[in-house]
Amino acid sequence: MAKALFGHLGAPSAEHAHETAVLRRRIGDLENEVLRLKAENDGLLARLAETAHDGDFAELLESASR
């Protein structure tokens, strides 16, 4: 059915192809940003764990990592 719809609507225009390329690039940028933020968060959690000395603070760290 998808082929039939595609045939009915015609091939994508140059504008649609450009928009698709822009959107794919934006998705890639956002995925990279998510990975960067996760790595930064992991680093912050590790630093927080190093400074945790009392039990209450350790419990807070555990709940923050979930």
Residue pairs with C-beta under 8 A, 6 or more apart in sequence:
12 20
45 61
45 64
45 65
48 61
48 64
49 61
52 58
52 61
